[in-house]
Amino acid sequence: MRGDSADTLTLVYLARLRDAFGTSSERVVLPPGVTTAADLRAWLASRGGAFAAELAAGRTVRIAVNHDIAQPDTPVRPGDEVALLPPVTGG
Amino acid sequence: MTVRVQTGDFDVTRELAELRGRDPRVGAVAVFIGTVRDVNGEATVRKLTLEHYPGMTEKALAQIVADAKARWDIFDALVIHRVGELAPADQIVLVGVTSAHRGDAFAACEFIMDYLKTRAPFWKKEATPAGVRWVDARASDDEAAARWKAT
């Protein structure tokens, strides 16, 4: 699912977040200034609706960049696969 | 070191025989098997659906096993986790660890499970008489994983 376009980043939504957002993935062009995982989360939350509700401060959502758990300052770039993960419940 | 995500069931006897491989250095095999319960809190669970994040899941499990291997004196480890639709009493997860002595095998096996529960991208959705719902993460699982940082 990794983005194959030079300009777009692939967002992947899992489990509860997929249900809430109504889609499992989308391709986006990052607006200027969105360069880290924290920026990306804030930008998505600014869409409003389910995005604002699920990504509000205090809601636990982990971000994985190219299958590795990201920190707030982890860079995000075109071509990356960035997943939004609700708290895990396996085992 | 083997990590597998699969829809089908697993045969514990066969998996453990393969893990041991008749290696005469092995003096201890610690095993954990997680199974589906038919209750969660007040609700009766009729069906459990497990989903994961293909690609990341295998990578995360391999990292957890590598961390265990770096920390304890173990020979080998096996993790099998099922996904898809499961019913009460079904097997969900198998963790097996071999070592020379039981202490390392027990500790590594528990560590792998505690980290799997808090780091590996799996999610449970349960069907109850009141409807279908995503299972909430438990604070007790975070606490169990955090213990390993303190020791």
gemmi code that builds the backbone of each chain (N, CA, C; Angstrom):
import gemmi

chains = {
    "A": [
        ("MET", (0.817, -1.200, 0.000), (0.000, 0.000, 0.000), (0.858, 1.260, 0.000)),
        ("ARG", (2.183, 1.106, 0.023), (3.039, 2.284, 0.081), (2.784, 3.184, -1.132)),
        ("GLY", (2.745, 4.481, -0.895), (2.427, 5.404, -1.971), (3.423, 5.301, -3.106)),
        ("ASP", (2.948, 5.227, -4.332), (3.891, 5.104, -5.431), (3.994, 6.401, -6.219)),
        ("SER", (3.259, 7.413, -5.782), (3.394, 8.701, -6.442), (4.432, 9.530, -5.701)),
        ("ALA", (5.122, 10.361, -6.439), (6.172, 11.174, -5.838), (5.613, 12.246, -4.910)),
        ("ASP", (4.358, 12.611, -5.129), (3.806, 13.758, -4.403), (2.899, 13.384, -3.236)),
        ("THR", (2.412, 12.147, -3.210), (1.395, 11.823, -2.219), (1.936, 10.917, -1.119)),
        ("LEU", (1.250, 10.989, 0.005), (1.528, 10.133, 1.151), (0.280, 9.280, 1.341)),
        ("THR", (0.476, 8.020, 1.698), (-0.667, 7.132, 1.909), (-1.006, 7.067, 3.393)),
        ("LEU", (-2.252, 7.377, 3.703), (-2.741, 7.265, 5.079), (-3.520, 5.962, 5.207)),
        ("VAL", (-3.262, 5.229, 6.277), (-3.961, 3.968, 6.538), (-4.675, 4.097, 7.883)),
        ("TYR", (-5.968, 3.772, 7.889), (-6.756, 3.851, 9.125), (-7.148, 2.446, 9.549)),
        ("LEU", (-6.920, 2.124, 10.811), (-7.134, 0.757, 11.267), (-8.231, 0.662, 12.329)),
        ("ALA", (-8.898, -0.507, 12.307), (-9.863, -0.880, 13.344), (-10.910, 0.227, 13.570)),
        ("ARG", (-11.017, 0.691, 14.821), (-12.060, 1.669, 15.150), (-11.942, 2.936, 14.308)),
        ("LEU", (-10.702, 3.331, 13.997), (-10.518, 4.571, 13.232), (-11.004, 4.410, 11.790)),
        ("ARG", (-10.836, 3.208, 11.239), (-11.345, 2.963, 9.884), (-12.874, 3.117, 9.874)),
        ("ASP", (-13.523, 2.553, 10.888), (-14.979, 2.681, 10.982), (-15.384, 4.147, 11.135)),
        ("ALA", (-14.668, 4.848, 12.006), (-15.035, 6.239, 12.298), (-14.839, 7.140, 11.072)),
        ("PHE", (-13.768, 6.894, 10.313), (-13.465, 7.762, 9.166), (-14.137, 7.272, 7.885)),
        ("GLY", (-14.684, 6.056, 7.925), (-15.419, 5.545, 6.777), (-14.556, 5.115, 5.603)),
        ("THR", (-13.262, 4.963, 5.833), (-12.383, 4.496, 4.758), (-11.138, 3.854, 5.375)),
        ("SER", (-10.522, 2.922, 4.636), (-9.341, 2.246, 5.179), (-8.042, 2.932, 4.770)),
        ("SER", (-8.097, 3.733, 3.708), (-6.882, 4.452, 3.330), (-7.208, 5.581, 2.374)),
        ("GLU", (-6.290, 6.502, 2.260), (-6.429, 7.589, 1.286), (-5.052, 8.135, 0.953)),
        ("ARG", (-4.971, 8.725, -0.226), (-3.741, 9.394, -0.645), (-3.922, 10.882, -0.414)),
        ("VAL", (-2.909, 11.502, 0.180), (-3.002, 12.946, 0.421), (-1.722, 13.642, -0.040)),
        ("VAL", (-1.884, 14.898, -0.415), (-0.737, 15.762, -0.680), (-0.550, 16.600, 0.577)),
        ("LEU", (0.621, 16.532, 1.166), (0.852, 17.257, 2.410), (0.886, 18.762, 2.145)),
        ("PRO", (0.132, 19.519, 2.940), (0.212, 20.972, 2.772), (1.553, 21.485, 3.298)),
        ("PRO", (1.959, 22.655, 2.859), (3.222, 23.212, 3.354), (3.197, 23.290, 4.873)),
        ("GLY", (4.306, 22.973, 5.501), (4.381, 23.075, 6.956), (4.085, 21.778, 7.677)),
        ("VAL", (3.510, 20.788, 6.984), (3.240, 19.502, 7.622), (4.431, 18.584, 7.351)),
        ("THR", (5.325, 18.483, 8.335), (6.570, 17.736, 8.122), (6.818, 16.641, 9.154)),
        ("THR", (6.006, 16.613, 10.217), (6.213, 15.595, 11.260), (4.902, 14.861, 11.543)),
        ("ALA", (5.015, 13.752, 12.302), (3.829, 12.984, 12.680), (2.846, 13.855, 13.465)),
        ("ALA", (3.363, 14.700, 14.340), (2.489, 15.575, 15.134), (1.775, 16.590, 14.241)),
        ("ASP", (2.508, 17.130, 13.254), (1.892, 18.073, 12.309), (0.750, 17.389, 11.553)),
        ("LEU", (1.029, 16.153, 11.140), (0.043, 15.416, 10.341), (-1.234, 15.169, 11.139)),
        ("ARG", (-1.046, 14.769, 12.402), (-2.207, 14.524, 13.267), (-3.036, 15.809, 13.423)),
        ("ALA", (-2.343, 16.913, 13.671), (-3.049, 18.191, 13.871), (-3.775, 18.610, 12.590)),
        ("TRP", (-3.124, 18.382, 11.471), (-3.746, 18.749, 10.190), (-5.004, 17.908, 9.936)),
        ("LEU", (-4.912, 16.606, 10.210), (-6.084, 15.742, 10.018), (-7.206, 16.129, 10.979)),
        ("ALA", (-6.850, 16.446, 12.228), (-7.866, 16.846, 13.207), (-8.584, 18.113, 12.749)),
        ("SER", (-7.869, 18.974, 12.011), (-8.465, 20.245, 11.579), (-9.519, 20.050, 10.490)),
        ("ARG", (-9.642, 18.814, 9.974), (-10.709, 18.539, 9.008), (-12.096, 18.593, 9.676)),
        ("GLY", (-12.102, 18.441, 11.013), (-13.377, 18.467, 11.730), (-14.051, 17.110, 11.729)),
        ("GLY", (-15.302, 17.077, 12.154), (-16.102, 15.846, 12.156), (-15.435, 14.729, 12.937)),
        ("ALA", (-15.471, 13.514, 12.366), (-14.910, 12.343, 13.042), (-13.403, 12.507, 13.254)),
        ("PHE", (-12.740, 13.196, 12.318), (-11.295, 13.391, 12.463), (-10.983, 14.229, 13.704)),
        ("ALA", (-11.740, 15.294, 13.888), (-11.534, 16.151, 15.060), (-11.828, 15.375, 16.344)),
        ("ALA", (-12.907, 14.571, 16.307), (-13.308, 13.842, 17.511), (-12.285, 12.768, 17.876)),
        ("GLU", (-11.871, 11.979, 16.889), (-10.975, 10.853, 17.172), (-9.541, 11.298, 17.452)),
        ("LEU", (-9.141, 12.434, 16.888), (-7.747, 12.877, 17.031), (-7.604, 14.044, 18.007)),
        ("ALA", (-8.656, 14.304, 18.780), (-8.598, 15.381, 19.773), (-7.487, 15.102, 20.780)),
        ("ALA", (-6.954, 16.151, 21.378), (-5.925, 15.990, 22.405), (-6.478, 15.085, 23.495)),
        ("GLY", (-5.665, 14.157, 23.973), (-6.120, 13.251, 25.011), (-6.601, 11.919, 24.481)),
        ("ARG", (-6.970, 11.867, 23.175), (-7.343, 10.567, 22.596), (-6.058, 9.838, 22.231)),
        ("THR", (-5.943, 8.598, 22.705), (-4.731, 7.836, 22.422), (-4.787, 7.266, 21.009)),
        ("VAL", (-3.943, 7.805, 20.169), (-3.804, 7.303, 18.794), (-2.309, 7.243, 18.509)),
        ("ARG", (-1.839, 6.057, 18.108), (-0.434, 5.947, 17.740), (-0.302, 6.108, 16.239)),
        ("ILE", (0.835, 6.639, 15.839), (1.108, 6.818, 14.419), (2.305, 5.956, 14.052)),
        ("ALA", (2.168, 5.201, 12.966), (3.289, 4.403, 12.458), (3.690, 4.959, 11.101)),
        ("VAL", (4.977, 5.211, 10.929), (5.500, 5.674, 9.646), (6.296, 4.528, 9.029)),
        ("ASN", (5.825, 4.074, 7.881), (6.465, 2.935, 7.188), (6.653, 1.744, 8.136)),
        ("HIS", (5.606, 1.444, 8.903), (5.514, 0.254, 9.753), (6.332, 0.345, 11.038)),
        ("ASP", (6.878, 1.513, 11.356), (7.541, 1.700, 12.644), (6.777, 2.745, 13.448)),
        ("ILE", (6.604, 2.487, 14.748), (5.922, 3.455, 15.601), (6.697, 4.773, 15.586)),
        ("ALA", (5.955, 5.848, 15.361), (6.581, 7.166, 15.251), (6.484, 7.924, 16.568)),
        ("GLN", (7.380, 8.868, 16.743), (7.300, 9.845, 17.824), (6.713, 11.128, 17.222)),
        ("PRO", (6.267, 12.070, 18.075), (5.675, 13.302, 17.521), (6.580, 14.003, 16.508)),
        ("ASP", (7.899, 13.930, 16.725), (8.805, 14.658, 15.823), (9.338, 13.802, 14.666)),
        ("THR", (8.817, 12.591, 14.523), (9.243, 11.746, 13.393), (8.826, 12.400, 12.081)),
        ("PRO", (9.756, 12.546, 11.129), (9.410, 13.192, 9.860), (8.425, 12.359, 9.043)),
        ("VAL", (7.537, 13.033, 8.331), (6.666, 12.376, 7.342), (6.932, 13.045, 5.996)),
        ("ARG", (7.021, 12.197, 4.956), (7.381, 12.710, 3.634), (6.514, 12.063, 2.566)),
        ("PRO", (6.391, 12.706, 1.404), (5.691, 12.072, 0.296), (6.295, 10.693, 0.026)),
        ("GLY", (5.429, 9.723, -0.278), (5.894, 8.355, -0.508), (5.792, 7.479, 0.724)),
        ("ASP", (5.667, 8.089, 1.902), (5.537, 7.312, 3.138), (4.157, 6.670, 3.245)),
        ("GLU", (4.114, 5.565, 3.993), (2.838, 5.000, 4.420), (2.692, 5.324, 5.900)),
        ("VAL", (1.690, 6.107, 6.221), (1.484, 6.546, 7.601), (0.159, 5.969, 8.098)),
        ("ALA", (0.238, 5.182, 9.178), (-0.964, 4.539, 9.710), (-1.361, 5.166, 11.031)),
        ("LEU", (-2.670, 5.289, 11.237), (-3.219, 5.757, 12.512), (-3.799, 4.556, 13.238)),
        ("LEU", (-3.262, 4.293, 14.435), (-3.597, 3.074, 15.170), (-4.285, 3.401, 16.490)),
        ("PRO", (-5.484, 2.890, 16.700), (-6.065, 3.003, 18.047), (-5.294, 2.081, 18.996)),
        ("PRO", (-5.491, 2.210, 20.319), (-4.784, 1.339, 21.267), (-5.001, -0.135, 20.898)),
        ("VAL", (-3.918, -0.907, 20.928), (-3.983, -2.291, 20.454), (-4.596, -3.209, 21.502)),
        ("THR", (-5.233, -4.284, 21.029), (-5.948, -5.189, 21.944), (-5.782, -6.654, 21.546)),
        ("GLY", (-4.582, -7.011, 21.068), (-4.370, -8.401, 20.677), (-4.047, -9.300, 21.860)),
        ("GLY", (-3.640, -10.518, 21.534), (-3.207, -11.472, 22.554), (-4.330, -12.262, 23.163)),
    ],
    "B": [
        ("MET", (13.973, -18.425, 15.227), (12.937, -17.491, 15.658), (11.827, -17.467, 14.614)),
        ("THR", (10.612, -17.763, 15.044), (9.495, -17.837, 14.106), (8.361, -16.940, 14.572)),
        ("VAL", (7.840, -16.147, 13.657), (6.695, -15.278, 13.928), (5.676, -15.508, 12.821)),
        ("ARG", (4.452, -15.829, 13.201), (3.450, -16.122, 12.185), (2.103, -15.503, 12.528)),
        ("VAL", (1.438, -14.925, 11.528), (0.068, -14.434, 11.677), (-0.769, -15.264, 10.719)),
        ("GLN", (-1.815, -15.906, 11.223), (-2.573, -16.824, 10.369), (-4.035, -16.873, 10.785)),
        ("THR", (-4.905, -17.254, 9.847), (-6.325, -17.386, 10.172), (-6.618, -18.750, 10.790)),
        ("GLY", (-5.892, -19.773, 10.364), (-6.176, -21.129, 10.831), (-5.696, -21.382, 12.247)),
        ("ASP", (-6.158, -22.495, 12.804), (-5.757, -22.902, 14.150), (-4.315, -23.430, 14.116)),
        ("PHE", (-3.746, -23.623, 15.316), (-2.404, -24.204, 15.397), (-2.438, -25.424, 16.301)),
        ("ASP", (-1.538, -26.370, 15.984), (-1.415, -27.604, 16.755), (-0.246, -27.421, 17.721)),
        ("VAL", (-0.568, -27.256, 18.999), (0.451, -26.913, 19.994), (1.551, -27.973, 20.051)),
        ("THR", (1.164, -29.227, 20.044), (2.158, -30.311, 20.147), (3.155, -30.250, 18.998)),
        ("ARG", (2.609, -30.077, 17.794), (3.479, -30.047, 16.623), (4.380, -28.806, 16.628)),
        ("GLU", (3.796, -27.662, 16.997), (4.579, -26.416, 17.006), (5.710, -26.481, 18.024)),
        ("LEU", (5.427, -27.066, 19.192), (6.462, -27.137, 20.225), (7.547, -28.136, 19.846)),
        ("ALA", (7.156, -29.219, 19.197), (8.157, -30.203, 18.758), (9.111, -29.543, 17.767)),
        ("GLU", (8.536, -28.706, 16.888), (9.359, -28.021, 15.900), (10.267, -26.986, 16.564)),
        ("LEU", (9.707, -26.287, 17.552), (10.491, -25.283, 18.271), (11.689, -25.919, 18.974)),
        ("ARG", (11.439, -27.050, 19.641), (12.525, -27.735, 20.363), (13.531, -28.334, 19.395)),
        ("GLY", (13.033, -28.872, 18.302), (13.911, -29.447, 17.290), (14.845, -30.522, 17.822)),
        ("ARG", (14.484, -31.159, 18.896), (15.331, -32.181, 19.538), (16.722, -31.634, 19.853)),
        ("ASP", (16.770, -30.350, 20.180), (18.041, -29.709, 20.528), (18.415, -30.118, 21.952)),
        ("PRO", (19.504, -30.867, 22.134), (19.827, -31.375, 23.474), (20.325, -30.307, 24.447)),
        ("ARG", (20.559, -29.086, 23.960), (20.916, -28.000, 24.886), (19.700, -27.518, 25.661)),
        ("VAL", (18.507, -27.763, 25.083), (17.265, -27.263, 25.683), (16.916, -28.048, 26.933)),
        ("GLY", (16.736, -27.294, 28.036), (16.322, -27.941, 29.272), (14.983, -27.422, 29.753)),
        ("ALA", (14.470, -26.358, 29.074), (13.215, -25.753, 29.501), (12.452, -25.215, 28.295)),
        ("VAL", (11.150, -25.464, 28.283), (10.274, -24.897, 27.257), (9.119, -24.226, 27.987)),
        ("ALA", (9.038, -22.908, 27.896), (7.911, -22.188, 28.505), (6.912, -21.870, 27.408)),
        ("VAL", (5.636, -22.053, 27.721), (4.588, -21.890, 26.716), (3.436, -21.065, 27.274)),
        ("PHE", (2.930, -20.160, 26.463), (1.687, -19.470, 26.801), (0.708, -19.667, 25.659)),
        ("ILE", (-0.525, -20.015, 26.002), (-1.592, -20.120, 25.004), (-2.724, -19.206, 25.442)),
        ("GLY", (-3.079, -18.253, 24.584), (-4.213, -17.380, 24.875), (-5.444, -17.925, 24.152)),
        ("THR", (-6.572, -17.925, 24.855), (-7.806, -18.459, 24.263), (-8.954, -17.453, 24.427)),
        ("VAL", (-10.000, -17.646, 23.649), (-11.140, -16.717, 23.646), (-12.066, -17.039, 24.810)),
        ("ARG", (-12.346, -16.018, 25.643), (-13.319, -16.179, 26.723), (-14.711, -15.814, 26.233)),
        ("ASP", (-15.725, -16.310, 26.927), (-17.089, -16.022, 26.480), (-17.721, -14.857, 27.225)),
        ("VAL", (-16.912, -14.207, 28.095), (-17.422, -12.995, 28.742), (-16.351, -11.918, 28.726)),
        ("ASN", (-16.792, -10.647, 28.646), (-15.889, -9.515, 28.809), (-16.661, -8.496, 29.628)),
        ("GLY", (-16.288, -8.356, 30.902), (-17.081, -7.513, 31.800), (-18.454, -8.144, 31.991)),
        ("GLU", (-19.488, -7.382, 31.674), (-20.863, -7.857, 31.855), (-21.378, -8.607, 30.632)),
        ("ALA", (-20.665, -8.434, 29.507), (-21.244, -8.886, 28.243), (-20.868, -10.325, 27.902)),
        ("THR", (-21.806, -11.016, 27.296), (-21.556, -12.343, 26.744), (-20.966, -12.177, 25.348)),
        ("VAL", (-19.854, -12.837, 25.111), (-19.203, -12.725, 23.809), (-19.541, -13.958, 22.974)),
        ("ARG", (-20.135, -13.703, 21.809), (-20.514, -14.812, 20.925), (-19.465, -15.078, 19.865)),
        ("LYS", (-18.782, -14.008, 19.484), (-17.818, -14.129, 18.400), (-16.781, -13.031, 18.569)),
        ("LEU", (-15.554, -13.333, 18.174), (-14.479, -12.359, 18.244), (-13.862, -12.256, 16.860)),
        ("THR", (-13.666, -11.016, 16.393), (-12.986, -10.844, 15.113), (-11.689, -10.094, 15.373)),
        ("LEU", (-10.590, -10.693, 14.933), (-9.278, -10.076, 15.147), (-8.752, -9.535, 13.841)),
        ("GLU", (-8.376, -8.261, 13.861), (-7.719, -7.728, 12.671), (-6.331, -7.225, 13.034)),
        ("HIS", (-5.505, -7.066, 12.031), (-4.144, -6.583, 12.275), (-3.708, -5.679, 11.128)),
        ("TYR", (-2.477, -5.203, 11.226), (-1.931, -4.302, 10.216), (-0.821, -5.054, 9.484)),
        ("PRO", (-1.173, -5.737, 8.394), (-0.194, -6.584, 7.703), (1.070, -5.779, 7.365)),
        ("GLY", (2.189, -6.408, 7.540), (3.456, -5.731, 7.261), (4.063, -5.205, 8.547)),
        ("MET", (3.293, -4.414, 9.274), (3.807, -3.914, 10.550), (3.754, -4.997, 11.630)),
        ("THR", (2.710, -5.825, 11.594), (2.533, -6.816, 12.659), (3.741, -7.742, 12.768)),
        ("GLU", (4.140, -8.298, 11.636), (5.256, -9.238, 11.624), (6.542, -8.551, 12.106)),
        ("LYS", (6.712, -7.310, 11.659), (7.897, -6.544, 12.041), (7.908, -6.273, 13.557)),
        ("ALA", (6.749, -5.901, 14.091), (6.643, -5.599, 15.524), (6.893, -6.857, 16.362)),
        ("LEU", (6.318, -7.986, 15.941), (6.513, -9.234, 16.693), (7.978, -9.666, 16.642)),
        ("ALA", (8.593, -9.549, 15.471), (10.005, -9.930, 15.339), (10.879, -9.067, 16.246)),
        ("GLN", (10.531, -7.784, 16.359), (11.296, -6.887, 17.224), (11.140, -7.268, 18.695)),
        ("ILE", (9.931, -7.645, 19.083), (9.682, -8.049, 20.474), (10.492, -9.303, 20.809)),
        ("VAL", (10.491, -10.260, 19.891), (11.253, -11.492, 20.116), (12.750, -11.184, 20.165)),
        ("ALA", (13.212, -10.288, 19.290), (14.634, -9.911, 19.298), (15.006, -9.242, 20.625)),
        ("ASP", (14.111, -8.409, 21.140), (14.355, -7.756, 22.435), (14.476, -8.807, 23.544)),
        ("ALA", (13.606, -9.817, 23.492), (13.645, -10.882, 24.505), (14.950, -11.658, 24.411)),
        ("LYS", (15.361, -11.903, 23.186), (16.589, -12.672, 22.966), (17.819, -11.909, 23.462)),
        ("ALA", (17.766, -10.583, 23.327), (18.892, -9.768, 23.780), (18.941, -9.717, 25.306)),
        ("ARG", (17.795, -9.903, 25.927), (17.704, -9.696, 27.366), (17.884, -10.971, 28.187)),
        ("TRP", (17.433, -12.116, 27.631), (17.533, -13.378, 28.365), (18.320, -14.405, 27.573)),
        ("ASP", (18.801, -15.387, 28.291), (19.612, -16.433, 27.675), (18.668, -17.518, 27.142)),
        ("ILE", (18.123, -17.269, 25.968), (17.171, -18.226, 25.388), (17.714, -18.716, 24.041)),
        ("PHE", (17.293, -19.913, 23.656), (17.758, -20.475, 22.388), (16.865, -20.043, 21.233)),
        ("ASP", (15.574, -20.196, 21.429), (14.664, -19.927, 20.325), (13.308, -19.470, 20.871)),
        ("ALA", (12.527, -18.845, 19.997), (11.187, -18.400, 20.405), (10.248, -18.501, 19.215)),
        ("LEU", (8.994, -18.716, 19.530), (7.959, -18.881, 18.514), (6.752, -18.035, 18.919)),
        ("VAL", (6.211, -17.275, 17.986), (4.959, -16.547, 18.236), (4.011, -16.826, 17.077)),
        ("ILE", (2.841, -17.343, 17.389), (1.791, -17.514, 16.379), (0.571, -16.751, 16.875)),
        ("HIS", (0.030, -15.872, 16.054), (-1.175, -15.126, 16.432), (-2.211, -15.298, 15.342)),
        ("ARG", (-3.424, -15.657, 15.736), (-4.493, -15.831, 14.743), (-5.233, -14.526, 14.511)),
        ("VAL", (-5.784, -14.392, 13.309), (-6.648, -13.264, 12.955), (-7.896, -13.819, 12.283)),
        ("GLY", (-8.895, -12.940, 12.115), (-10.149, -13.376, 11.510), (-11.174, -13.691, 12.577)),
        ("GLU", (-12.157, -14.508, 12.224), (-13.257, -14.793, 13.151), (-12.937, -15.966, 14.057)),
        ("LEU", (-13.139, -15.724, 15.378), (-12.889, -16.770, 16.374), (-14.104, -16.893, 17.283)),
        ("ALA", (-14.252, -18.076, 17.867), (-15.379, -18.347, 18.769), (-14.837, -18.606, 20.169)),
        ("PRO", (-15.701, -18.461, 21.197), (-15.253, -18.766, 22.555), (-14.592, -20.140, 22.617)),
        ("ALA", (-13.493, -20.212, 23.375), (-12.682, -21.415, 23.589), (-11.667, -21.662, 22.481)),
        ("ASP", (-11.739, -20.894, 21.397), (-10.720, -21.041, 20.351), (-9.363, -20.557, 20.853)),
        ("GLN", (-8.322, -21.092, 20.287), (-6.964, -20.608, 20.566), (-6.726, -19.331, 19.765)),
        ("ILE", (-6.107, -18.319, 20.421), (-5.785, -17.066, 19.724), (-4.289, -16.954, 19.471)),
        ("VAL", (-3.507, -17.199, 20.532), (-2.074, -16.897, 20.443), (-1.255, -17.988, 21.128)),
        ("LEU", (-0.096, -18.252, 20.542), (0.851, -19.202, 21.135), (2.221, -18.543, 21.207)),
        ("VAL", (2.813, -18.562, 22.392), (4.200, -18.119, 22.549), (4.973, -19.261, 23.184)),
        ("GLY", (6.054, -19.650, 22.573), (6.903, -20.708, 23.118), (8.343, -20.225, 23.149)),
        ("VAL", (9.045, -20.548, 24.217), (10.441, -20.120, 24.368), (11.261, -21.290, 24.901)),
        ("THR", (12.429, -21.511, 24.318), (13.317, -22.560, 24.821), (14.572, -21.943, 25.416)),
        ("SER", (15.059, -22.589, 26.481), (16.300, -22.145, 27.123), (16.905, -23.335, 27.857)),
        ("ALA", (18.078, -23.117, 28.440), (18.720, -24.195, 29.197), (18.003, -24.409, 30.528)),
        ("HIS", (17.595, -23.294, 31.150), (16.971, -23.362, 32.473), (15.666, -22.583, 32.476)),
        ("ARG", (14.775, -22.944, 33.362), (13.411, -22.423, 33.300), (13.292, -20.915, 33.518)),
        ("GLY", (14.170, -20.335, 34.328), (14.036, -18.914, 34.671), (13.999, -18.026, 33.439)),
        ("ASP", (14.947, -18.231, 32.550), (15.012, -17.409, 31.335), (13.801, -17.652, 30.432)),
        ("ALA", (13.389, -18.909, 30.320), (12.257, -19.231, 29.437), (10.960, -18.614, 29.968)),
        ("PHE", (10.714, -18.751, 31.276), (9.510, -18.169, 31.870), (9.485, -16.644, 31.673)),
        ("ALA", (10.595, -16.004, 32.018), (10.640, -14.536, 31.950), (10.478, -14.047, 30.520)),
        ("ALA", (11.184, -14.667, 29.581), (11.108, -14.226, 28.188), (9.704, -14.438, 27.620)),
        ("CYS", (9.080, -15.537, 28.004), (7.731, -15.838, 27.509), (6.737, -14.780, 28.011)),
        ("GLU", (6.841, -14.423, 29.277), (5.926, -13.423, 29.845), (6.187, -12.039, 29.242)),
        ("PHE", (7.463, -11.716, 29.069), (7.845, -10.445, 28.448), (7.266, -10.344, 27.031)),
        ("ILE", (7.415, -11.401, 26.254), (6.903, -11.380, 24.877), (5.387, -11.150, 24.876)),
        ("MET", (4.680, -11.844, 25.770), (3.219, -11.653, 25.810), (2.844, -10.244, 26.256)),
        ("ASP", (3.524, -9.734, 27.281), (3.199, -8.389, 27.781), (3.444, -7.334, 26.699)),
        ("TYR", (4.514, -7.494, 25.950), (4.808, -6.526, 24.898), (3.893, -6.714, 23.698)),
        ("LEU", (3.580, -7.964, 23.395), (2.635, -8.229, 22.300), (1.304, -7.524, 22.568)),
        ("LYS", (0.850, -7.599, 23.832), (-0.459, -7.016, 24.168), (-0.494, -5.508, 24.059)),
        ("THR", (0.679, -4.872, 24.160), (0.696, -3.401, 24.149), (1.369, -2.801, 22.920)),
        ("ARG", (2.104, -3.604, 22.122), (2.860, -3.052, 20.993), (2.475, -3.620, 19.640)),
        ("ALA", (1.967, -4.843, 19.610), (1.707, -5.454, 18.299), (0.338, -4.993, 17.786)),
        ("PRO", (0.276, -4.582, 16.518), (-0.966, -3.992, 15.998), (-2.059, -5.022, 15.669)),
        ("PHE", (-2.700, -5.492, 16.746), (-3.878, -6.352, 16.624), (-5.041, -5.643, 17.313)),
        ("TRP", (-6.245, -5.858, 16.789), (-7.444, -5.292, 17.420), (-8.539, -6.333, 17.442)),
        ("LYS", (-9.258, -6.359, 18.576), (-10.371, -7.300, 18.741), (-11.695, -6.562, 18.642)),
        ("LYS", (-12.597, -7.184, 17.892), (-13.972, -6.683, 17.829), (-14.846, -7.823, 18.312)),
        ("GLU", (-15.726, -7.550, 19.267), (-16.524, -8.651, 19.783), (-17.998, -8.457, 19.480)),
        ("ALA", (-18.642, -9.599, 19.212), (-20.087, -9.612, 18.968), (-20.766, -10.078, 20.244)),
        ("THR", (-21.636, -9.207, 20.784), (-22.383, -9.524, 22.001), (-23.872, -9.406, 21.672)),
        ("PRO", (-24.734, -9.844, 22.581), (-26.177, -9.696, 22.306), (-26.568, -8.233, 22.068)),
        ("ALA", (-25.795, -7.285, 22.626), (-26.118, -5.862, 22.467), (-25.550, -5.278, 21.175)),
        ("GLY", (-24.783, -6.061, 20.440), (-24.212, -5.555, 19.200), (-22.718, -5.810, 19.110)),
        ("VAL", (-22.128, -5.217, 18.064), (-20.708, -5.422, 17.808), (-19.939, -4.218, 18.332)),
        ("ARG", (-18.793, -4.466, 18.995), (-18.018, -3.332, 19.528), (-16.530, -3.656, 19.496)),
        ("TRP", (-15.732, -2.602, 19.299), (-14.283, -2.747, 19.409), (-13.936, -2.869, 20.876)),
        ("VAL", (-13.049, -3.777, 21.189), (-12.631, -3.983, 22.573), (-11.709, -2.835, 22.986)),
        ("ASP", (-11.925, -2.307, 24.196), (-11.073, -1.239, 24.722), (-9.770, -1.817, 25.266)),
        ("ALA", (-8.693, -1.055, 25.098), (-7.414, -1.450, 25.694), (-7.525, -1.373, 27.207)),
        ("ARG", (-6.766, -2.220, 27.897), (-6.803, -2.249, 29.359), (-5.571, -1.573, 29.934)),
        ("ALA", (-5.785, -0.761, 30.952), (-4.658, -0.120, 31.639), (-3.751, -1.176, 32.266)),
        ("SER", (-4.358, -2.302, 32.700), (-3.554, -3.341, 33.363), (-2.530, -3.939, 32.406)),
        ("ASP", (-2.830, -3.924, 31.095), (-1.854, -4.428, 30.127), (-0.664, -3.483, 30.006)),
        ("ASP", (-0.929, -2.175, 30.050), (0.165, -1.208, 30.011), (1.052, -1.348, 31.249)),
        ("GLU", (0.391, -1.569, 32.387), (1.145, -1.729, 33.631), (2.009, -2.994, 33.591)),
        ("ALA", (1.451, -4.054, 33.021), (2.211, -5.315, 32.935), (3.451, -5.123, 32.072)),
        ("ALA", (3.298, -4.394, 30.962), (4.448, -4.166, 30.075), (5.465, -3.248, 30.737)),
        ("ALA", (4.972, -2.274, 31.508), (5.865, -1.280, 32.129), (6.771, -1.917, 33.186)),
        ("ARG", (6.316, -3.017, 33.781), (7.142, -3.685, 34.797), (8.524, -4.033, 34.277)),
        ("TRP", (8.601, -4.387, 32.994), (9.874, -4.863, 32.438), (10.883, -3.756, 32.277)),
        ("LYS", (10.414, -2.520, 32.321), (11.360, -1.401, 32.242), (12.034, -1.174, 33.580)),
        ("ALA", (11.293, -1.459, 34.660), (11.797, -1.185, 35.999), (12.837, -2.201, 36.438)),
        ("THR", (12.758, -3.422, 35.887), (13.676, -4.484, 36.375), (14.954, -4.533, 35.565)),
    ],
}
model = gemmi.Model(1)
for chain_id, residues in chains.items():
    chain = gemmi.Chain(chain_id)
    for i, (resn, *xyz) in enumerate(residues, 1):
        res = gemmi.Residue()
        res.name, res.seqid = resn, gemmi.SeqId(i, " ")
        for name, pos in zip(("N", "CA", "C"), xyz):
            atom = gemmi.Atom()
            atom.name, atom.element = name, gemmi.Element(name[0])
            atom.pos, atom.b_iso = gemmi.Position(*pos), 0.0
            res.add_atom(atom)
        chain.add_residue(res)
    model.add_chain(chain)
structure = gemmi.Structure()
structure.add_model(model)
structure.setup_entities()
